Amino acid sequence: MIKCHLSKLMGEEKLKIADLAKALKVNRSTIASLYHEKAQLINIDVLEKLCKHFNCTISDLIEYRSKAKKKSKNK
């Protein structure tokens, strides 16, 4: 599972989706899909702009979490 921490980073700076999109010159829907963790694809240029804006690394912005294995009830 991929987790996007854009909403957390934006919250820390009290940024609105529209304001960040305008500042980065990125489509508002692109920022919204990342904010709501609905993005299917992420352009590398957008990642770079976000990392520069928040002075962070890609791993601060996006995190991979392995899914926990379900325990079997029939043991």
Beta strands, then each sheet from edge to edge (+ up, - down):
strand 1: 2-4
strand 2: 62-64
sheet 1: 1+ 2-
end
